Structures are given as C-alpha cells and as structure tokens.
Amino acid sequence: MNDFIPVLRDRLIFIGWVVGLILIASLLWSLSFSFRARCLMQPVNKTLAIMEDERRLSVPLARHTAQPAPLGCWYYLAGNSDEPETEAGKLFFVFAIIRDGIMVPCGAEITEQGNVAEIIPLGSHARQVMGRIPQGIIQVYTERIESAALSLLGEI
C-alpha cells in the first residue's frame, strides 16, 4: 500500500506532461495556420512559374472548420491586376495525393460552380507519378474536393 501512492503520483505526473505537450502542440498547429498557408503559397507559385503556367495564388482563404474537409489549403487565384481576386469562382486547392506511401503534391482549380476544372501536378516528380495513379483514386480525391468546394462556396 505504501508503494502504491508514489507510483500512482508518478504516473499521473507523466500523463499530465504528455497531455500538456499534446495540448500545446495542437494549439500551436491551429494558431499557425495562416503562417503555414503563406509559406506554402510561395513554393507553389514558384512551381507554377517554372511550369510556365499563368495561374498564381494570391491569398489563402480563412480556415473554415464547420464541416470536415480534405487535407490541404484553399487559395484565391490572382487575377490580371495587382489586387487579389476574392470572387467565388477563383479558387485553387493545394493538396497531396498519397499513392504507395509517396506524397504527390497537386493543385486543383475550382470553377464557379464548385467543380474541379483541372488537377495540376506540382513538380517534375509529381508529373511523372501522376500518369501511374489509377483514375479511380484521382476520382475519389476529385469528389472530396468538389464536395468541400460546394460547401465553401456556399459560405463565401
């Protein structure tokens, strides 16, 4: 009985530390969303420029947590002017397709109706791997993105 109380106290202290560290990490992850989105936007724009694509990302969308959405980041596409486009039809979603344990970075241009106009592989390796990904897997990602886009367009 005398050994039980110190062991219990030590275990409770350890569990408290673990829970505290998880809470701190979760808080940092959620509060750093805008910083991470802006850091992701720069390499995506560089990749699009290297690919000689006319599209450019301008501003990340504010995070919407009302409904579950696929993992990725929503952006407004930049228009021809210096002002960022904030119209509902100019969205771009950056995400990763996972195939055989390999992450393939991609982007999806979203039409005004909430449909995926095109899935763009972001990088040379992604272009090579994209041809080997079965169309069924791409269709699953497309349907998830379109579902999230429709709910997002309804909120904007």
DSSP file (Angstrom, degrees, kcal/mol; ACC not computed):
  #  RESIDUE AA STRUCTURE BP1 BP2  ACC     N-H-->O    O-->H-N    N-H-->O    O-->H-N    TCO  KAPPA ALPHA  PHI   PSI    X-CA   Y-CA   Z-CA
    1    1 A M     >        0   0    0      0, 0.0     4,-0.9     0, 0.0     3,-0.3   0.000 360.0 360.0 360.0 -36.7    0.0    0.0    0.0
    2    2 A N  T  4  +     0   0    0      1,-0.2     3,-0.1     2,-0.2     0, 0.0   0.812 360.0  48.7 -69.7 -28.6    2.8    2.4    0.8
    3    3 A D  T  > S+     0   0    0      1,-0.2     4,-1.5     2,-0.1    -1,-0.2   0.695  99.7  69.0 -81.3 -19.2    4.4    1.8   -2.7
    4    4 A F  H  > S+     0   0    0     -3,-0.3     4,-2.5     1,-0.2     5,-0.2   0.902  93.9  52.9 -68.9 -42.2    1.1    2.4   -4.5
    5    5 A I  H  X S+     0   0    0     -4,-0.9     4,-2.5     1,-0.2    -1,-0.2   0.919 110.2  45.3 -66.3 -46.2    0.7    6.1   -3.8
    6    6 A P  H  > S+     0   0    0      0, 0.0     4,-2.4     0, 0.0    -1,-0.2   0.891 114.9  49.1 -65.0 -36.4    4.2    7.2   -5.1
    7    7 A V  H  X S+     0   0    0     -4,-1.5     4,-2.3     2,-0.2    -2,-0.2   0.927 112.8  47.3 -66.5 -44.1    3.8    5.1   -8.2
    8    8 A L  H  X S+     0   0    0     -4,-2.5     4,-2.5     2,-0.2     5,-0.2   0.916 112.1  50.2 -62.0 -43.7    0.3    6.5   -8.9
    9    9 A R  H  X S+     0   0    0     -4,-2.5     4,-2.2     1,-0.2    -2,-0.2   0.915 110.8  49.3 -61.5 -43.9    1.6   10.0   -8.3
   10   10 A D  H  X S+     0   0    0     -4,-2.4     4,-2.3     1,-0.2    -1,-0.2   0.901 112.3  47.8 -63.5 -41.0    4.5    9.5  -10.7
   11   11 A R  H  X S+     0   0    0     -4,-2.3     4,-2.7     2,-0.2    -2,-0.2   0.899 111.0  50.5 -67.8 -39.8    2.2    8.0  -13.4
   12   12 A L  H  X S+     0   0    0     -4,-2.5     4,-2.3     2,-0.2    -2,-0.2   0.888 110.5  49.9 -65.1 -38.2   -0.3   10.9  -13.0
   13   13 A I  H  X S+     0   0    0     -4,-2.2     4,-2.1     2,-0.2    -2,-0.2   0.921 112.1  48.1 -64.0 -43.9    2.6   13.4  -13.4
   14   14 A F  H  X S+     0   0    0     -4,-2.3     4,-2.3     2,-0.2    -2,-0.2   0.930 112.4  47.9 -62.5 -46.0    3.8   11.7  -16.5
   15   15 A I  H  X S+     0   0    0     -4,-2.7     4,-2.6     1,-0.2     5,-0.2   0.883 110.0  53.9 -62.8 -38.4    0.3   11.5  -18.0
   16   16 A G  H  X S+     0   0    0     -4,-2.3     4,-2.4    -5,-0.2    -1,-0.2   0.904 108.6  48.6 -61.9 -42.0   -0.2   15.2  -17.2
   17   17 A W  H  X S+     0   0    0     -4,-2.1     4,-2.6     2,-0.2    -2,-0.2   0.920 112.1  48.5 -63.5 -44.8    3.0   16.1  -19.0
   18   18 A V  H  X S+     0   0    0     -4,-2.3     4,-2.3     2,-0.2    -2,-0.2   0.940 113.6  46.2 -62.1 -47.5    2.0   14.1  -22.1
   19   19 A V  H  X S+     0   0    0     -4,-2.6     4,-2.4     1,-0.2    -1,-0.2   0.907 112.8  51.3 -62.6 -41.6   -1.5   15.7  -22.2
   20   20 A G  H  X S+     0   0    0     -4,-2.4     4,-2.4    -5,-0.2    -2,-0.2   0.913 110.0  48.4 -61.9 -43.6    0.0   19.1  -21.7
   21   21 A L  H  X S+     0   0    0     -4,-2.6     4,-2.5     2,-0.2    -1,-0.2   0.889 111.4  50.2 -65.1 -38.6    2.5   18.6  -24.6
   22   22 A I  H  X S+     0   0    0     -4,-2.3     4,-2.4     2,-0.2    -2,-0.2   0.913 111.2  48.9 -65.3 -41.8   -0.3   17.4  -26.9
   23   23 A L  H  X S+     0   0    0     -4,-2.4     4,-2.2     2,-0.2    -2,-0.2   0.903 112.2  48.2 -64.4 -41.0   -2.4   20.4  -26.0
   24   24 A I  H  X S+     0   0    0     -4,-2.4     4,-2.5     2,-0.2    -2,-0.2   0.921 112.4  48.5 -65.3 -43.5    0.4   22.8  -26.6
   25   25 A A  H  X S+     0   0    0     -4,-2.5     4,-2.4     1,-0.2    -2,-0.2   0.906 112.1  49.4 -63.7 -41.0    1.3   21.2  -30.0
   26   26 A S  H  X S+     0   0    0     -4,-2.4     4,-2.3     2,-0.2     5,-0.2   0.905 111.5  49.1 -64.3 -41.5   -2.4   21.3  -31.0
   27   27 A L  H  X S+     0   0    0     -4,-2.2     4,-2.4     2,-0.2    -2,-0.2   0.922 112.4  47.2 -64.8 -45.0   -2.7   24.9  -30.1
   28   28 A L  H  X S+     0   0    0     -4,-2.5     4,-1.4     1,-0.2    -2,-0.2   0.902 111.8  51.8 -63.1 -40.5    0.5   25.8  -32.0
   29   29 A W  H  < S+     0   0    0     -4,-2.4    -2,-0.2    -5,-0.2    -1,-0.2   0.924 114.4  41.5 -62.8 -45.1   -0.7   23.9  -35.0
   30   30 A S  H >< S+     0   0    0     -4,-2.3     3,-0.9     1,-0.2    -1,-0.2   0.861 115.3  49.2 -74.9 -33.9   -4.1   25.6  -35.2
   31   31 A L  H 3< S+     0   0    0     -4,-2.4     3,-0.3     1,-0.2     4,-0.2   0.697 106.7  56.7 -78.1 -17.8   -2.8   29.1  -34.4
   32   32 A S  T 3X S+     0   0    0     -4,-1.4     4,-2.5    -5,-0.2    -1,-0.2   0.215  73.3 109.3 -97.0  16.6    0.0   28.9  -37.1
   33   33 A F  H <> S+     0   0    0     -3,-0.9     4,-2.6     1,-0.2     5,-0.2   0.929  77.7  47.0 -59.9 -48.6   -2.4   28.1  -40.0
   34   34 A S  H  > S+     0   0    0     -3,-0.3     4,-2.1     1,-0.2    -1,-0.2   0.884 113.2  49.6 -64.5 -37.3   -2.1   31.5  -41.7
   35   35 A F  H  > S+     0   0    0     -4,-0.2     4,-2.1     2,-0.2    -1,-0.2   0.931 112.9  46.3 -65.0 -45.0    1.7   31.4  -41.4
   36   36 A R  H  X S+     0   0    0     -4,-2.5     4,-1.8     1,-0.2    -2,-0.2   0.875 111.3  52.7 -65.3 -37.0    1.9   27.9  -42.8
   37   37 A A  H  X S+     0   0    0     -4,-2.6     4,-1.7    -5,-0.2    -1,-0.2   0.900 110.7  46.6 -66.4 -40.4   -0.5   28.7  -45.7
   38   38 A R  H  X S+     0   0    0     -4,-2.1     4,-1.2     1,-0.2    -2,-0.2   0.869 111.2  52.1 -69.5 -35.5    1.6   31.7  -46.7
   39   39 A C  H  < S+     0   0    0     -4,-2.1    -2,-0.2     1,-0.2    -1,-0.2   0.841 111.4  47.5 -68.0 -32.2    4.8   29.6  -46.5
   40   40 A L  H  X S+     0   0    0     -4,-1.8     4,-1.5     1,-0.2    -2,-0.2   0.820 103.5  63.1 -74.6 -32.0    3.2   27.0  -48.8
   41   41 A M  H  X S+     0   0    0     -4,-1.7     4,-2.4     1,-0.2    16,-0.2   0.867  96.2  58.0 -63.6 -38.3    1.9   29.7  -51.3
   42   42 A Q  H  X S+     0   0    0     -4,-1.2     4,-2.1     1,-0.2    -1,-0.2   0.943 108.3  42.1 -63.5 -50.9    5.5   30.8  -52.2
   43   43 A P  H  > S+     0   0    0      0, 0.0     4,-2.4     0, 0.0    -1,-0.2   0.851 113.4  54.3 -66.6 -30.5    6.8   27.4  -53.5
   44   44 A V  H  X S+     0   0    0     -4,-1.5     4,-2.5     2,-0.2    -2,-0.2   0.930 109.3  47.6 -66.5 -43.0    3.6   26.7  -55.3
   45   45 A N  H  X S+     0   0    0     -4,-2.4     4,-2.0     2,-0.2    -1,-0.2   0.889 112.1  50.2 -63.2 -38.6    3.8   30.0  -57.1
   46   46 A K  H  X S+     0   0    0     -4,-2.1     4,-2.4     2,-0.2    -2,-0.2   0.907 110.7  49.6 -65.1 -40.8    7.4   29.3  -58.0
   47   47 A T  H  X S+     0   0    0     -4,-2.4     4,-2.2     1,-0.2    -2,-0.2   0.913 110.3  49.8 -64.8 -42.2    6.5   25.8  -59.3
   48   48 A L  H  <>S+     0   0    0     -4,-2.5     5,-2.9     1,-0.2    -1,-0.2   0.880 110.9  50.4 -63.6 -36.8    3.7   27.2  -61.4
   49   49 A A  H ><5S+     0   0    0     -4,-2.0     3,-1.3     3,-0.2    -2,-0.2   0.907 109.7  49.7 -67.1 -41.3    6.1   29.8  -62.8
   50   50 A I  H 3<5S+     0   0    0     -4,-2.4    -2,-0.2     1,-0.3    -1,-0.2   0.877 109.6  51.4 -63.8 -37.3    8.7   27.1  -63.7
   51   51 A M  T 3<5S-     0   0    0     -4,-2.2    -1,-0.3    -5,-0.2    -2,-0.2   0.466 114.8-121.7 -77.5  -0.4    5.9   25.1  -65.4
   52   52 A E  T < 5 +     0   0    0     -3,-1.3     2,-0.4     1,-0.2    -3,-0.2   0.858  58.3 155.7  58.6  39.2    5.1   28.3  -67.4
   53   53 A D      < -     0   0    0     -5,-2.9    -1,-0.2    -6,-0.1    -2,-0.1  -0.762  43.8-142.3 -93.1 141.7    1.6   28.2  -66.0
   54   54 A E        +     0   0    0     -2,-0.4    -1,-0.1    -3,-0.1     2,-0.1   0.698  70.0 100.7 -78.1 -20.4   -0.3   31.6  -65.9
   55   55 A R        -     0   0    0     -7,-0.1     2,-0.3    22,-0.0    -2,-0.1  -0.375  47.6-179.5 -71.0 144.1   -2.0   30.9  -62.6
   56   56 A R        -     0   0    0     22,-0.4    22,-3.6    -2,-0.1     2,-0.3  -0.995  25.9-125.3-140.5 142.2   -0.7   32.4  -59.4
   57   57 A L  E     +A   77   0A   0     -2,-0.3    20,-0.2    20,-0.2   -12,-0.0  -0.667  28.2 175.3 -83.8 139.9   -2.0   32.1  -55.8
   58   58 A S  E     +     0   0A   0     18,-2.8    -1,-0.2     1,-0.3    19,-0.1   0.816  57.5   3.8-112.6 -51.3   -2.7   35.4  -54.1
   59   59 A V  E     -A   76   0A   0     17,-0.7    17,-2.7    26,-0.2    -1,-0.3  -1.000  66.1-121.7-141.8 135.0   -4.3   35.0  -50.7
   60   60 A P  E     -A   75   0A   0      0, 0.0    15,-0.3     0, 0.0     2,-0.1  -0.528  34.8-115.3 -72.7 145.3   -5.1   31.9  -48.5
   61   61 A L        -     0   0    0     13,-2.3    13,-0.2    -2,-0.2     3,-0.1  -0.469  36.0 -97.2 -73.9 150.5   -8.7   31.6  -47.5
   62   62 A A        -     0   0    0     -2,-0.1     2,-0.2     1,-0.1    -1,-0.1  -0.385  51.3 -93.6 -64.4 148.9   -9.6   31.8  -43.9
   63   63 A R        -     0   0    0     -3,-0.1     2,-0.6    -2,-0.0    -1,-0.1  -0.477  37.1-158.5 -71.5 129.7   -9.9   28.4  -42.3
   64   64 A H        +     0   0    0     -2,-0.2     3,-0.1     1,-0.1    -1,-0.0  -0.949  17.4 171.7-110.9 120.0  -13.4   27.0  -42.2
   65   65 A T        +     0   0    0     -2,-0.6    -1,-0.1     1,-0.1    -2,-0.0   0.234  50.2 100.8-111.4  12.8  -14.0   24.4  -39.6
   66   66 A A  S    S+     0   0    0      1,-0.1    -1,-0.1     2,-0.0    -2,-0.0   0.897  91.0  21.7 -67.2 -39.2  -17.8   24.0  -39.8
   67   67 A Q  S    S-     0   0    0     -3,-0.1    -1,-0.1    81,-0.1     2,-0.1  -0.912  93.3 -94.0-127.9 154.2  -17.6   20.8  -41.9
   68   68 A P        -     0   0    0      0, 0.0    -3,-0.1     0, 0.0    -2,-0.0  -0.422  48.4-177.9 -64.9 141.6  -14.9   18.2  -42.4
   69   69 A A        -     0   0    0     -2,-0.1    76,-0.1     3,-0.0     3,-0.1  -0.924  32.2 -88.2-137.2 159.8  -12.8   18.9  -45.5
   70   70 A P        -     0   0    0      0, 0.0     2,-0.3     0, 0.0    71,-0.0  -0.320  55.7 -91.5 -66.0 154.6   -9.9   17.2  -47.3
   71   71 A L  S    S+     0   0    0     25,-0.1    25,-0.5     2,-0.0     2,-0.3  -0.526  85.8  77.9 -70.4 126.9   -6.4   18.0  -46.0
   72   72 A G  S    S-     0   0    0     -2,-0.3     2,-0.4    23,-0.2    23,-0.2  -0.968  75.0 -83.6 161.6-169.2   -5.0   20.8  -48.0
   73   73 A C  E     - B   0  94A   0     21,-2.4    21,-2.7    -2,-0.3     2,-0.3  -0.994  26.9-140.8-135.6 132.7   -5.1   24.6  -48.3
   74   74 A W  E     + B   0  93A   0     -2,-0.4   -13,-2.3    19,-0.2     2,-0.3  -0.724  25.0 177.2 -93.1 139.7   -7.6   26.8  -50.2
   75   75 A Y  E     -AB  60  92A   0     17,-2.6    17,-2.3    -2,-0.3     2,-0.4  -0.949  30.4-119.2-136.1 156.2   -6.3   29.9  -52.0
   76   76 A Y  E     -AB  59  91A   0    -17,-2.7   -18,-2.8    -2,-0.3   -17,-0.7  -0.771  34.5-123.2 -86.3 142.7   -7.7   32.6  -54.2
   77   77 A L  E     -A   57   0A   0     13,-2.5     8,-0.5    -2,-0.4   -20,-0.2  -0.704  27.4-115.4 -84.4 140.4   -6.2   32.8  -57.7
   78   78 A A  B     -E   84   0B   0    -22,-3.6   -22,-0.4    -2,-0.3     4,-0.1  -0.506  28.2-144.4 -74.6 142.3   -4.7   36.1  -58.6
   79   79 A G        -     0   0    0      4,-0.7    -1,-0.1     2,-0.2     6,-0.0  -0.086  37.5 -83.0 -88.7-165.2   -6.3   38.0  -61.5
   80   80 A N  S    S+     0   0    0     -2,-0.0     2,-0.1     2,-0.0    -2,-0.1   0.733 109.9  68.8 -74.9 -22.8   -4.6   40.1  -64.1
   81   81 A S  S    S-     0   0    0      2,-0.2    -2,-0.2     1,-0.1     4,-0.1  -0.315  95.7-107.8 -89.5 177.6   -4.5   43.1  -61.8
   82   82 A D  S    S+     0   0    0     -2,-0.1    -1,-0.1    -4,-0.1    -2,-0.0   0.662  93.7  93.2 -78.8 -16.3   -2.4   43.5  -58.7
   83   83 A E  S    S-     0   0    0      1,-0.1    -4,-0.7    -5,-0.0    -2,-0.2  -0.568  86.0-112.1 -77.0 138.0   -5.5   43.2  -56.4
   84   84 A P  B     -E   78   0B   0      0, 0.0     2,-0.4     0, 0.0    -6,-0.1  -0.473  30.7-117.0 -69.6 141.2   -6.2   39.7  -55.2
   85   85 A E        +     0   0    0     -8,-0.5   -26,-0.2    -2,-0.2   -27,-0.1  -0.616  34.2 174.2 -76.5 132.0   -9.3   38.1  -56.6
   86   86 A T        +     0   0    0     -2,-0.4    -1,-0.1   -10,-0.1     2,-0.1   0.114  35.1 125.5-123.9  20.4  -11.9   37.4  -54.0
   87   87 A E  S >  S-     0   0    0      1,-0.1     3,-1.3     3,-0.1    -2,-0.0  -0.449  70.8-116.4 -77.2 156.4  -14.7   36.3  -56.2
   88   88 A A  T 3  S+     0   0    0      1,-0.3     3,-0.2    -2,-0.1    -1,-0.1   0.723 108.6  58.6 -67.2 -21.8  -16.3   32.9  -55.6
   89   89 A G  T 3  S+     0   0    0      1,-0.2     2,-0.5    24,-0.1    -1,-0.3   0.446  87.9  75.8 -90.7   2.0  -15.2   31.4  -58.9
   90   90 A K    <   +     0   0    0     -3,-1.3   -13,-2.5    22,-0.1     2,-0.3  -0.514  64.1 137.8-114.0  63.2  -11.4   31.9  -58.5
   91   91 A L  E     -BC  76 110A   0     19,-0.9    19,-2.3    -2,-0.5     2,-0.3  -0.785  29.3-171.7-111.0 153.3  -10.4   29.2  -56.1
   92   92 A F  E     -BC  75 109A   0    -17,-2.3   -17,-2.6    -2,-0.3     2,-0.5  -0.993   9.0-155.0-141.7 133.8   -7.4   26.9  -56.0
   93   93 A F  E     -BC  74 108A   0     15,-2.6    15,-2.4    -2,-0.3     2,-0.5  -0.953   3.2-158.7-116.6 123.1   -6.9   23.9  -53.7
   94   94 A V  E     +BC  73 107A   0    -21,-2.7   -21,-2.4    -2,-0.5     2,-0.3  -0.881  32.1 140.2-101.6 127.4   -3.4   22.7  -52.9
   95   95 A F  E     - C   0 106A   0     11,-2.5    11,-3.1    -2,-0.5     2,-0.4  -0.864  44.4-111.5-152.0-179.9   -3.3   19.1  -51.6
   96   96 A A  E     - C   0 105A   0    -25,-0.5     2,-0.5    -2,-0.3   -25,-0.1  -0.993  14.1-147.0-128.7 131.5   -1.3   15.8  -51.8
   97   97 A I  E     - C   0 104A   0      7,-2.6     7,-3.0    -2,-0.4     2,-0.6  -0.840  18.7-147.0 -90.5 129.8   -2.4   12.6  -53.3
   98   98 A I  E     + C   0 103A   0     -2,-0.5     2,-0.4     5,-0.2     5,-0.2  -0.886  25.5 167.2-103.8 119.7   -0.9    9.7  -51.4
   99   99 A R  E >   - C   0 102A   0      3,-2.5     3,-1.8    -2,-0.6    -2,-0.0  -0.982  69.1 -15.7-136.3 120.9   -0.1    6.7  -53.5
  100  100 A D  T 3  S-     0   0    0     -2,-0.4     3,-0.1     1,-0.3    -1,-0.1   0.834 127.6 -54.0  55.2  37.2    2.1    3.7  -52.4
  101  101 A G  T 3  S+     0   0    0      1,-0.2     2,-0.5     0, 0.0    -1,-0.3   0.516 114.5 117.7  79.3   5.0    3.4    5.8  -49.5
  102  102 A I  E <   -C   99   0A   0     -3,-1.8    -3,-2.5     2,-0.0     2,-0.5  -0.906  60.2-137.8-108.6 130.8    4.5    8.6  -51.7
  103  103 A M  E     -C   98   0A   0     -2,-0.5    -5,-0.2    -5,-0.2    -7,-0.0  -0.769  14.8-163.8 -87.5 125.4    3.0   12.1  -51.4
  104  104 A V  E     -C   97   0A   0     -7,-3.0    -7,-2.6    -2,-0.5     2,-0.2  -0.924  15.9-138.8-110.3 106.2    2.3   13.6  -54.8
  105  105 A P  E     +C   96   0A   0      0, 0.0    17,-2.7     0, 0.0     2,-0.3  -0.471  34.1 165.7 -70.2 132.3    1.8   17.4  -54.4
  106  106 A C  E     -CD  95 121A   0    -11,-3.1   -11,-2.5    15,-0.3     2,-0.3  -0.910  26.8-147.2-140.5 164.7   -1.1   18.6  -56.6
  107  107 A G  E     -CD  94 120A   0     13,-2.3    13,-3.7    -2,-0.3     2,-0.5  -0.974   8.7-153.6-132.5 149.5   -3.3   21.6  -57.1
  108  108 A A  E     -CD  93 119A   0    -15,-2.4   -15,-2.6    -2,-0.3     2,-0.5  -0.986   9.2-144.2-127.9 124.3   -6.9   21.8  -58.2
  109  109 A E  E     -CD  92 118A   0      9,-2.1     8,-3.0    -2,-0.5     9,-0.9  -0.745  20.3-148.9 -84.6 131.6   -8.5   24.7  -60.0
  110  110 A I  E     -CD  91 116A   0    -19,-2.3   -19,-0.9    -2,-0.5     6,-0.2  -0.869   4.9-139.9-107.4 131.2  -12.1   25.1  -58.9
  111  111 A T    >   -     0   0    0      4,-3.0     3,-1.4    -2,-0.5   -21,-0.1  -0.233  33.5 -98.7 -78.4 174.5  -14.8   26.6  -61.2
  112  112 A E  T 3  S+     0   0    0      1,-0.3   -22,-0.1     2,-0.1    -1,-0.1   0.746 124.5  56.7 -67.0 -22.8  -17.5   28.9  -60.1
  113  113 A Q  T 3  S-     0   0    0    -24,-0.1    -1,-0.3     2,-0.1   -24,-0.1   0.512 122.5-104.7 -86.0  -4.3  -19.9   26.0  -59.8
  114  114 A G  S <  S+     0   0    0     -3,-1.4    36,-0.3     1,-0.3     2,-0.3   0.612  76.9 133.5  92.4  13.7  -17.6   24.2  -57.4
  115  115 A N        -     0   0    0     34,-0.1    -4,-3.0    35,-0.1     2,-0.7  -0.659  64.2-109.1 -95.3 153.4  -16.3   21.6  -59.9
  116  116 A V  E     -D  110   0A   0     -2,-0.3    -6,-0.2    -6,-0.2     3,-0.1  -0.728  30.6-174.4 -80.6 115.8  -12.7   20.7  -60.3
  117  117 A A  E     -     0   0A   0     -8,-3.0     2,-0.3    -2,-0.7    -1,-0.2   0.889  67.4 -11.3 -76.3 -40.9  -11.6   22.1  -63.7
  118  118 A E  E     -D  109   0A   0     -9,-0.9    -9,-2.1     2,-0.0     2,-0.6  -0.974  54.0-137.7-161.4 141.1   -8.1   20.6  -63.6
  119  119 A I  E     -D  108   0A   0     -2,-0.3   -11,-0.2   -11,-0.2    23,-0.0  -0.937  27.0-162.0-103.2 123.6   -5.8   18.7  -61.3
  120  120 A I  E     -D  107   0A   0    -13,-3.7   -13,-2.3    -2,-0.6     2,-0.3  -0.916  14.3-135.1-111.2 119.7   -2.3   20.0  -61.8
  121  121 A P  E     -D  106   0A   0      0, 0.0     2,-1.0     0, 0.0   -15,-0.3  -0.583  19.1-141.3 -70.3 132.4    0.8   18.1  -60.5
  122  122 A L        +     0   0    0    -17,-2.7     2,-0.2    -2,-0.3     4,-0.1  -0.774  66.1  11.1-101.3  92.3    3.1   20.4  -58.7
  123  123 A G  S  > S-     0   0    0     -2,-1.0     4,-1.7   -76,-0.1     5,-0.1  -0.429  86.8 -85.8 124.8 162.2    6.6   19.5  -59.7
  124  124 A S  H  > S+     0   0    0      2,-0.2     4,-1.8     1,-0.2     5,-0.1   0.895 124.7  49.6 -70.9 -40.0    8.5   17.2  -62.1
  125  125 A H  H  > S+     0   0    0      1,-0.2     4,-2.4     2,-0.2     5,-0.2   0.901 109.3  53.1 -64.7 -39.1    8.3   14.1  -59.9
  126  126 A A  H  > S+     0   0    0      1,-0.2     4,-2.2     2,-0.2    -1,-0.2   0.884 106.7  52.3 -63.6 -38.0    4.6   14.7  -59.4
  127  127 A R  H  X S+     0   0    0     -4,-1.7     4,-0.7     2,-0.2    -1,-0.2   0.880 111.2  48.0 -64.8 -36.8    4.1   14.9  -63.2
  128  128 A Q  H  < S+     0   0    0     -4,-1.8     3,-0.4     1,-0.2     4,-0.3   0.920 116.5  41.3 -68.2 -43.8    5.9   11.5  -63.6
  129  129 A V  H >X S+     0   0    0     -4,-2.4     3,-1.7     1,-0.2     4,-0.6   0.799  99.9  73.7 -75.3 -29.4    3.9    9.8  -60.9
  130  130 A M  H >< S+     0   0    0     -4,-2.2     3,-0.9     1,-0.3    -1,-0.2   0.833  91.4  56.8 -58.1 -35.1    0.6   11.3  -61.9
  131  131 A G  T 3< S+     0   0    0     -4,-0.7    -1,-0.3    -3,-0.4    -2,-0.2   0.727 106.2  50.9 -69.0 -20.4    0.4    9.0  -65.0
  132  132 A R  T <4 S+     0   0    0     -3,-1.7    -1,-0.2    -4,-0.3    -2,-0.2   0.495  85.0 100.9 -95.6  -4.8    0.7    5.9  -62.9
  133  133 A I  S << S-     0   0    0     -3,-0.9     5,-0.0    -4,-0.6   -34,-0.0  -0.695  82.2-113.4 -81.8 127.2   -2.0    6.8  -60.4
  134  134 A P    >>  -     0   0    0      0, 0.0     4,-1.6     0, 0.0     3,-0.7  -0.268  17.9-123.7 -60.3 145.3   -5.3    4.9  -61.2
  135  135 A Q  H 3> S+     0   0    0      1,-0.2     4,-2.3     2,-0.2     5,-0.1   0.798 108.9  63.3 -61.7 -29.5   -8.1    7.1  -62.4
  136  136 A G  H 3> S+     0   0    0      2,-0.2     4,-1.8     1,-0.2    -1,-0.2   0.890 102.8  47.7 -63.0 -39.8  -10.3    5.8  -59.6
  137  137 A I  H <> S+     0   0    0     -3,-0.7     4,-2.0     2,-0.2    -1,-0.2   0.916 112.0  49.3 -67.4 -42.7   -8.1    7.2  -56.9
  138  138 A I  H  X S+     0   0    0     -4,-1.6     4,-2.5     1,-0.2    -2,-0.2   0.881 109.1  53.8 -63.3 -37.1   -8.0   10.6  -58.7
  139  139 A Q  H  X S+     0   0    0     -4,-2.3     4,-2.5     2,-0.2    -1,-0.2   0.874 105.6  52.9 -65.9 -37.5  -11.8   10.5  -58.9
  140  140 A V  H  X S+     0   0    0     -4,-1.8     4,-2.0     2,-0.2    -2,-0.2   0.938 111.8  45.3 -62.8 -46.6  -12.1    9.9  -55.2
  141  141 A Y  H  X S+     0   0    0     -4,-2.0     4,-2.4     1,-0.2    -2,-0.2   0.908 112.3  52.7 -61.9 -41.6   -9.9   13.0  -54.5
  142  142 A T  H  X S+     0   0    0     -4,-2.5     4,-2.6     1,-0.2    -2,-0.2   0.915 109.0  48.7 -61.8 -44.2  -11.9   15.0  -57.1
  143  143 A E  H  X S+     0   0    0     -4,-2.5     4,-2.2     1,-0.2    -1,-0.2   0.891 111.6  49.4 -64.9 -39.0  -15.2   14.1  -55.5
  144  144 A R  H  X S+     0   0    0     -4,-2.0     4,-2.2     2,-0.2    -1,-0.2   0.909 112.8  47.2 -65.4 -41.5  -14.0   15.1  -52.0
  145  145 A I  H  X S+     0   0    0     -4,-2.4     4,-2.7     2,-0.2    -2,-0.2   0.917 112.0  49.7 -67.0 -42.8  -12.6   18.4  -53.3
  146  146 A E  H  X S+     0   0    0     -4,-2.6     4,-2.3     2,-0.2    -1,-0.2   0.892 110.5  50.7 -64.0 -39.0  -15.8   19.2  -55.1
  147  147 A S  H  X S+     0   0    0     -4,-2.2     4,-1.7     1,-0.2    -1,-0.2   0.929 113.8  44.0 -63.0 -45.5  -17.9   18.4  -52.0
  148  148 A A  H  X S+     0   0    0     -4,-2.2     4,-2.2     1,-0.2    -2,-0.2   0.872 112.2  54.0 -67.1 -36.2  -15.7   20.7  -49.9
  149  149 A A  H  X S+     0   0    0     -4,-2.7     4,-3.1   -35,-0.2     5,-0.2   0.891 105.8  52.4 -66.6 -39.5  -15.8   23.4  -52.6
  150  150 A L  H  X S+     0   0    0     -4,-2.3     4,-1.5   -36,-0.3    -1,-0.2   0.921 112.6  44.1 -63.2 -42.9  -19.6   23.4  -52.8
  151  151 A S  H  X S+     0   0    0     -4,-1.7     4,-0.8     2,-0.2    -1,-0.2   0.866 115.1  49.8 -69.3 -34.0  -19.9   23.9  -49.0
  152  152 A L  H >X S+     0   0    0     -4,-2.2     4,-1.5     2,-0.2     3,-0.7   0.915 109.0  50.7 -69.4 -43.4  -17.1   26.5  -49.1
  153  153 A L  H 3< S+     0   0    0     -4,-3.1    -1,-0.2     1,-0.3    -2,-0.2   0.812 106.0  57.1 -64.8 -29.4  -18.7   28.4  -52.0
  154  154 A G  H 3< S+     0   0    0     -4,-1.5    -1,-0.3    -5,-0.2    -2,-0.2   0.783 109.2  45.9 -69.6 -26.4  -22.0   28.5  -50.0
  155  155 A E  H <<        0   0    0     -4,-0.8    -2,-0.2    -3,-0.7    -1,-0.2   0.738 360.0 360.0 -86.8 -25.4  -20.2   30.2  -47.1
  156  156 A I     <        0   0    0     -4,-1.5    -1,-0.2   -68,-0.1    -2,-0.1   0.509 360.0 360.0 -74.4 360.0  -18.3   32.8  -49.1
